[in-house]
Structures are given as C-alpha cells and as structure tokens.
Amino acid sequence: MLLCIGFTACGGSGRDKYPSLSPAQQTAKDKLDSLQKLVAQTALTYKNMDIPSLLNKLAEQSAAKKEPFNSLAYRELRNRTDVPAESLVSLINQTKNGNALLPLLLLRKLHEEEYLAIPAEERAAILTDALQNSKTFNTWGLPHLYLEDASKAMLEAGKSAEPALRRMLSDTRPAPVFGGKEYMEYKRYSYRVCDYALFFLEKLQGNADFRMPLLPADRDALIKRMLK
C-alpha cells in the first residue's frame, strides 16, 4: 500500500498535485494518506505512554499472540531505558504460560541477568506453550534460514524444553508464516509444528550441524527415529 502503484506521479500531496488521477486512483490515494496518518498518530500515542500503561498493553498484546515486531508496546518498550526488570518478572509470574512470551522476550532483551535468573523450567514452559499454540510462526523464524529471539530463547532453555517438544513431534499441523519471501520458503518446505520441535530437539541434543531436510518425508524419518 505504501507504493504509488498506478499513480501517474509520486511527489507532494493534495489533489492539485495529481490532476490526472482517476477517481479510483484518488480514492486509493486518500485511503493511503488516511492510513499513514493513523499509523503516525498511533505511534505517537505509544511514544507518549508511561511505563505502566505500556506494560498493560504489552500484556494484552502478548495474550493476543502478537509477534514482537507487530507489538507496538514491545517495540516502544524495547527502546526505553527505564523499564523495571521486576515489572516484567511480575507479568511473567502472573501467567507462566505462552501468554507471557512478550514480557519474557523483552526481559531477555533489556535485563539479561534477571532473565537468566528465571528457572529454565519456567522459561521452557512459557516458550513451548507459545510454540504449541502459535497460529503463525514468524515469531520463531524459519529453521533452515534464520531464528528469531523466541527460538534463541528456546535453545537457551536447554533440556528443560525437551519433554514438551518431544510431545509436539506428533503434531503435524501446518506452521505457516506470512510475508513474501518467508511465505515462499514456508511453502517450499511445507513446515509443520513437528518440524519446529524436531529442529529444537536436534540442536538441544548436541547436533550443532543439523540442517533441516527439505522434504517432509525425510523429516518424518528423523522424527520416527527420535520417538523410538
């Protein structure tokens, strides 16, 4: 939407700048202008929020399964220098399930010592619950291509994550991601929840050189051996 597709010119603003726009093009431009204004206003609203208000928004957006990059509260708090570690720990302790994913990842980003002080079992419970209940998997990245912070945190949880991950080896639900290149890579590999579990387990069991096979049948063979 941010591209001037179909417009005869791309500079300035206002109807007088686009004398040759068709009615449909002008309508599209007006909608784009309105969207840009709304985005700017929303970003300013979050920038003007105090820490407690942002933390409330963070909790709401985490429960709504927002990705870190799609959570305005996460993005704003990530750049603050005065976010109390104890406030994030409190949010984590209120749920201790996948709904605490964003506070956990933010604590990891801003306060590493306090993040590592949370027992690995508790971190693993949050991360595995979030993985199992994901609808889209951009939060985790693509195992053969790149890892997001949530995947790095899963590996940091170590052996504590293995029992829940092992249970997910039988979960063959699709694990889609959105985005142009990302979606094409997802389709190429036909990723499933069990494939993410396989990847994490291989890494946690010391297979540092593990590379995700392209074909689901090859991954199924690895899963079958792992379940024995």
Contacts in CASP RR format, 6 or more apart in sequence:
PFRMAT RR
TARGET T0000
AUTHOR 0000-0000-0000
METHOD contacts of the structure
MODEL  1
MLLCIGFTACGGSGRDKYPSLSPAQQTAKDKLDSLQKLVAQTALTYKNMD
IPSLLNKLAEQSAAKKEPFNSLAYRELRNRTDVPAESLVSLINQTKNGNA
LLPLLLLRKLHEEEYLAIPAEERAAILTDALQNSKTFNTWGLPHLYLEDA
SKAMLEAGKSAEPALRRMLSDTRPAPVFGGKEYMEYKRYSYRVCDYALFF
LEKLQGNADFRMPLLPADRDALIKRMLK
1 32 0 8 1.000
1 35 0 8 1.000
2 32 0 8 1.000
2 36 0 8 1.000
4 10 0 8 1.000
4 11 0 8 1.000
6 25 0 8 1.000
7 18 0 8 1.000
7 21 0 8 1.000
7 25 0 8 1.000
7 29 0 8 1.000
8 18 0 8 1.000
8 20 0 8 1.000
8 21 0 8 1.000
8 25 0 8 1.000
9 17 0 8 1.000
9 18 0 8 1.000
9 20 0 8 1.000
11 17 0 8 1.000
13 33 0 8 1.000
15 21 0 8 1.000
15 26 0 8 1.000
18 25 0 8 1.000
18 26 0 8 1.000
18 29 0 8 1.000
21 29 0 8 1.000
42 72 0 8 1.000
43 72 0 8 1.000
46 54 0 8 1.000
46 57 0 8 1.000
46 72 0 8 1.000
46 73 0 8 1.000
46 75 0 8 1.000
46 76 0 8 1.000
47 76 0 8 1.000
49 57 0 8 1.000
49 76 0 8 1.000
51 77 0 8 1.000
51 80 0 8 1.000
51 82 0 8 1.000
51 83 0 8 1.000
51 84 0 8 1.000
51 87 0 8 1.000
52 87 0 8 1.000
54 73 0 8 1.000
54 76 0 8 1.000
54 77 0 8 1.000
54 80 0 8 1.000
55 73 0 8 1.000
55 77 0 8 1.000
55 83 0 8 1.000
55 87 0 8 1.000
55 88 0 8 1.000
55 91 0 8 1.000
55 103 0 8 1.000
57 72 0 8 1.000
57 73 0 8 1.000
58 71 0 8 1.000
58 73 0 8 1.000
58 74 0 8 1.000
58 77 0 8 1.000
58 91 0 8 1.000
58 102 0 8 1.000
58 103 0 8 1.000
58 106 0 8 1.000
59 91 0 8 1.000
59 94 0 8 1.000
59 99 0 8 1.000
59 102 0 8 1.000
59 103 0 8 1.000
60 73 0 8 1.000
61 71 0 8 1.000
61 72 0 8 1.000
61 73 0 8 1.000
61 74 0 8 1.000
61 102 0 8 1.000
62 71 0 8 1.000
62 98 0 8 1.000
62 99 0 8 1.000
62 100 0 8 1.000
62 101 0 8 1.000
62 102 0 8 1.000
62 103 0 8 1.000
63 95 0 8 1.000
63 99 0 8 1.000
65 133 0 8 1.000
65 134 0 8 1.000
65 135 0 8 1.000
66 74 0 8 1.000
66 102 0 8 1.000
67 136 0 8 1.000
67 138 0 8 1.000
67 139 0 8 1.000
68 74 0 8 1.000
68 75 0 8 1.000
68 102 0 8 1.000
68 105 0 8 1.000
68 106 0 8 1.000
68 139 0 8 1.000
68 148 0 8 1.000
68 149 0 8 1.000
68 150 0 8 1.000
69 75 0 8 1.000
69 138 0 8 1.000
71 102 0 8 1.000
73 102 0 8 1.000
74 102 0 8 1.000
74 105 0 8 1.000
74 106 0 8 1.000
77 83 0 8 1.000
77 106 0 8 1.000
77 110 0 8 1.000
78 106 0 8 1.000
78 109 0 8 1.000
78 110 0 8 1.000
83 106 0 8 1.000
83 110 0 8 1.000
85 107 0 8 1.000
85 110 0 8 1.000
85 111 0 8 1.000
85 114 0 8 1.000
86 114 0 8 1.000
88 103 0 8 1.000
88 104 0 8 1.000
88 106 0 8 1.000
88 107 0 8 1.000
88 110 0 8 1.000
88 111 0 8 1.000
88 114 0 8 1.000
89 107 0 8 1.000
89 114 0 8 1.000
89 118 0 8 1.000
91 100 0 8 1.000
91 103 0 8 1.000
92 100 0 8 1.000
92 103 0 8 1.000
92 104 0 8 1.000
92 107 0 8 1.000
92 118 0 8 1.000
92 122 0 8 1.000
92 126 0 8 1.000
94 100 0 8 1.000
95 126 0 8 1.000
96 122 0 8 1.000
96 125 0 8 1.000
96 126 0 8 1.000
97 125 0 8 1.000
97 126 0 8 1.000
97 129 0 8 1.000
97 130 0 8 1.000
98 126 0 8 1.000
98 127 0 8 1.000
98 129 0 8 1.000
98 130 0 8 1.000
98 133 0 8 1.000
100 126 0 8 1.000
101 126 0 8 1.000
101 127 0 8 1.000
101 130 0 8 1.000
101 139 0 8 1.000
101 150 0 8 1.000
104 115 0 8 1.000
104 118 0 8 1.000
104 123 0 8 1.000
104 126 0 8 1.000
104 127 0 8 1.000
104 153 0 8 1.000
105 149 0 8 1.000
105 150 0 8 1.000
105 153 0 8 1.000
107 114 0 8 1.000
107 115 0 8 1.000
107 118 0 8 1.000
108 115 0 8 1.000
108 149 0 8 1.000
108 153 0 8 1.000
109 149 0 8 1.000
115 123 0 8 1.000
119 160 0 8 1.000
120 156 0 8 1.000
120 157 0 8 1.000
120 158 0 8 1.000
120 159 0 8 1.000
120 160 0 8 1.000
121 160 0 8 1.000
123 153 0 8 1.000
123 156 0 8 1.000
123 157 0 8 1.000
123 160 0 8 1.000
124 154 0 8 1.000
124 157 0 8 1.000
124 158 0 8 1.000
124 160 0 8 1.000
124 161 0 8 1.000
124 164 0 8 1.000
125 164 0 8 1.000
127 150 0 8 1.000
127 153 0 8 1.000
127 154 0 8 1.000
127 157 0 8 1.000
127 161 0 8 1.000
128 154 0 8 1.000
128 161 0 8 1.000
128 164 0 8 1.000
128 165 0 8 1.000
128 168 0 8 1.000
129 164 0 8 1.000
130 139 0 8 1.000
130 150 0 8 1.000
131 140 0 8 1.000
131 150 0 8 1.000
131 154 0 8 1.000
131 168 0 8 1.000
131 193 0 8 1.000
131 196 0 8 1.000
131 197 0 8 1.000
132 164 0 8 1.000
132 168 0 8 1.000
132 171 0 8 1.000
132 193 0 8 1.000
134 140 0 8 1.000
134 175 0 8 1.000
134 193 0 8 1.000
136 176 0 8 1.000
136 177 0 8 1.000
136 178 0 8 1.000
137 175 0 8 1.000
137 176 0 8 1.000
137 177 0 8 1.000
137 186 0 8 1.000
137 191 0 8 1.000
137 196 0 8 1.000
138 148 0 8 1.000
138 177 0 8 1.000
138 178 0 8 1.000
138 179 0 8 1.000
138 182 0 8 1.000
139 148 0 8 1.000
139 150 0 8 1.000
140 147 0 8 1.000
140 148 0 8 1.000
140 150 0 8 1.000
140 151 0 8 1.000
140 154 0 8 1.000
140 196 0 8 1.000
141 147 0 8 1.000
141 148 0 8 1.000
141 151 0 8 1.000
141 177 0 8 1.000
141 182 0 8 1.000
142 177 0 8 1.000
142 182 0 8 1.000
142 185 0 8 1.000
142 186 0 8 1.000
142 189 0 8 1.000
142 191 0 8 1.000
143 151 0 8 1.000
143 191 0 8 1.000
143 195 0 8 1.000
143 196 0 8 1.000
143 199 0 8 1.000
143 212 0 8 1.000
144 185 0 8 1.000
144 189 0 8 1.000
144 211 0 8 1.000
144 212 0 8 1.000
144 214 0 8 1.000
145 185 0 8 1.000
151 200 0 8 1.000
154 161 0 8 1.000
154 200 0 8 1.000
155 200 0 8 1.000
155 203 0 8 1.000
155 204 0 8 1.000
158 204 0 8 1.000
159 204 0 8 1.000
161 200 0 8 1.000
161 204 0 8 1.000
162 201 0 8 1.000
162 204 0 8 1.000
162 205 0 8 1.000
165 197 0 8 1.000
165 200 0 8 1.000
165 201 0 8 1.000
165 204 0 8 1.000
166 197 0 8 1.000
166 201 0 8 1.000
166 226 0 8 1.000
166 227 0 8 1.000
168 193 0 8 1.000
168 194 0 8 1.000
168 196 0 8 1.000
168 197 0 8 1.000
169 194 0 8 1.000
169 197 0 8 1.000
169 198 0 8 1.000
169 201 0 8 1.000
169 223 0 8 1.000
169 226 0 8 1.000
169 227 0 8 1.000
170 194 0 8 1.000
170 227 0 8 1.000
171 192 0 8 1.000
171 193 0 8 1.000
171 194 0 8 1.000
171 197 0 8 1.000
172 192 0 8 1.000
172 193 0 8 1.000
172 194 0 8 1.000
173 192 0 8 1.000
173 193 0 8 1.000
174 190 0 8 1.000
174 191 0 8 1.000
174 192 0 8 1.000
175 186 0 8 1.000
175 191 0 8 1.000
175 192 0 8 1.000
175 193 0 8 1.000
175 195 0 8 1.000
175 196 0 8 1.000
176 183 0 8 1.000
176 186 0 8 1.000
176 191 0 8 1.000
177 183 0 8 1.000
177 185 0 8 1.000
177 186 0 8 1.000
177 191 0 8 1.000
188 214 0 8 1.000
189 195 0 8 1.000
189 212 0 8 1.000
189 214 0 8 1.000
189 216 0 8 1.000
190 216 0 8 1.000
192 216 0 8 1.000
194 219 0 8 1.000
194 223 0 8 1.000
195 212 0 8 1.000
195 216 0 8 1.000
195 219 0 8 1.000
198 212 0 8 1.000
198 219 0 8 1.000
198 222 0 8 1.000
198 223 0 8 1.000
198 226 0 8 1.000
199 210 0 8 1.000
199 212 0 8 1.000
201 226 0 8 1.000
202 210 0 8 1.000
202 222 0 8 1.000
203 210 0 8 1.000
212 219 0 8 1.000
213 219 0 8 1.000
213 222 0 8 1.000
END
